[in-house]
Amino acid sequence: MAFIIIKKEKELKGEFLEWSRDHKKVVEIFTLLAGADIEALTILESNVRIAGFNFFDAKLSKVASSRIFWGSCFNVLVEDIPQIVIQVCEFSFCIIYYLI
């Protein structure tokens, strides 16, 4: 999903394309990080200054921001909820095992 969002942003030829040309390494690193967690892309537009440089002042489109939000929601449904279910089942099994 992260690769698609970055690709579509570059195709729009807007402010993000100009910014990404100046910060290629930053875009590459955060695209890879976003492969694990899509929320990493929100850092690109956080306006944080590091050592006096604005590495994170990208202007993502509303469509990209929406895709990041829905990707995060999908991530919760696919990854986090099943993990909670597994942990609850394991906890229940441990309680039953020790009670018997």
C-alpha positions as CSV (number, residue, x, y, z in Angstrom):
1,M,0.0,0.0,0.0
2,A,2.8,2.4,0.8
3,F,4.5,1.9,-2.6
4,I,1.2,2.6,-4.3
5,I,0.6,5.8,-2.3
6,I,4.1,7.2,-3.1
7,K,3.8,6.2,-6.8
8,K,0.4,7.9,-7.1
9,E,1.6,11.0,-5.4
10,K,4.5,11.3,-7.8
11,E,2.2,10.8,-10.8
12,L,0.1,13.8,-9.6
13,K,3.1,16.0,-10.4
14,G,2.3,18.3,-7.5
15,E,4.2,19.6,-4.5
16,F,5.1,16.1,-3.3
17,L,7.0,15.4,-6.6
18,E,9.2,18.5,-6.1
19,W,9.8,17.7,-2.5
20,S,10.6,14.0,-3.2
21,R,13.2,15.0,-5.8
22,D,15.0,17.0,-3.2
23,H,14.7,14.2,-0.5
24,K,15.1,10.9,-2.4
25,K,16.8,9.0,0.4
26,V,14.2,10.1,3.0
27,V,11.3,9.0,0.7
28,E,13.0,5.7,0.0
29,I,13.6,5.0,3.7
30,F,10.1,5.9,4.8
31,T,8.5,3.9,1.9
32,L,10.4,0.9,3.2
33,L,9.4,1.6,6.8
34,A,5.8,2.0,5.7
35,G,5.9,-1.5,4.3
36,A,5.7,-2.6,7.9
37,D,3.4,0.1,9.2
38,I,1.6,2.5,6.8
39,E,1.5,5.2,9.5
40,A,5.2,5.8,8.9
41,L,4.2,7.9,5.9
42,T,2.6,10.5,8.1
43,I,6.0,11.4,9.4
44,L,6.9,12.8,6.0
45,E,4.4,15.7,6.5
46,S,5.1,16.3,10.2
47,N,7.2,19.5,9.7
48,V,9.8,18.3,12.2
49,R,13.2,20.0,12.0
50,I,16.3,17.9,12.6
51,A,19.6,19.8,12.9
52,G,18.0,22.8,11.3
53,F,16.9,21.0,8.2
54,N,13.3,20.4,7.2
55,F,13.3,16.8,6.1
56,F,9.7,16.2,6.9
57,D,7.8,19.0,5.2
58,A,6.2,17.0,2.4
59,K,2.7,18.0,1.1
60,L,0.7,14.9,0.6
61,S,-2.6,15.1,-1.2
62,K,-5.9,14.6,0.6
63,V,-6.3,11.4,-1.3
64,A,-3.0,10.1,0.0
65,S,-3.9,11.1,3.5
66,S,-7.2,9.3,3.2
67,R,-5.4,6.2,1.8
68,I,-3.0,6.2,4.8
69,F,-5.9,6.5,7.2
70,W,-7.8,3.6,5.6
71,G,-4.6,1.5,5.3
72,S,-4.1,2.0,9.1
73,C,-7.7,0.9,9.7
74,F,-7.2,-2.2,7.5
75,N,-3.9,-2.9,9.4
76,V,-5.8,-2.9,12.7
77,L,-8.4,-5.3,11.4
78,V,-5.9,-7.7,9.7
79,E,-3.1,-7.6,12.2
80,D,-4.0,-6.3,15.6
81,I,-7.5,-7.8,16.2
82,P,-6.4,-11.4,15.4
83,Q,-3.4,-11.0,17.6
84,I,-5.7,-10.0,20.5
85,V,-8.0,-13.0,19.8
86,I,-5.0,-15.3,19.9
87,Q,-3.7,-13.9,23.1
88,V,-7.1,-14.1,24.8
89,C,-7.5,-17.8,23.7
90,E,-4.0,-18.6,24.9
91,F,-4.7,-16.9,28.3
92,S,-8.0,-18.8,28.6
93,F,-6.2,-22.1,27.8
94,C,-3.5,-21.3,30.5
95,I,-6.2,-20.6,33.1
96,I,-8.1,-23.8,32.3
97,Y,-4.8,-25.8,32.3
98,Y,-3.8,-24.6,35.7
99,L,-7.3,-25.1,37.2
100,I,-7.4,-28.7,36.1
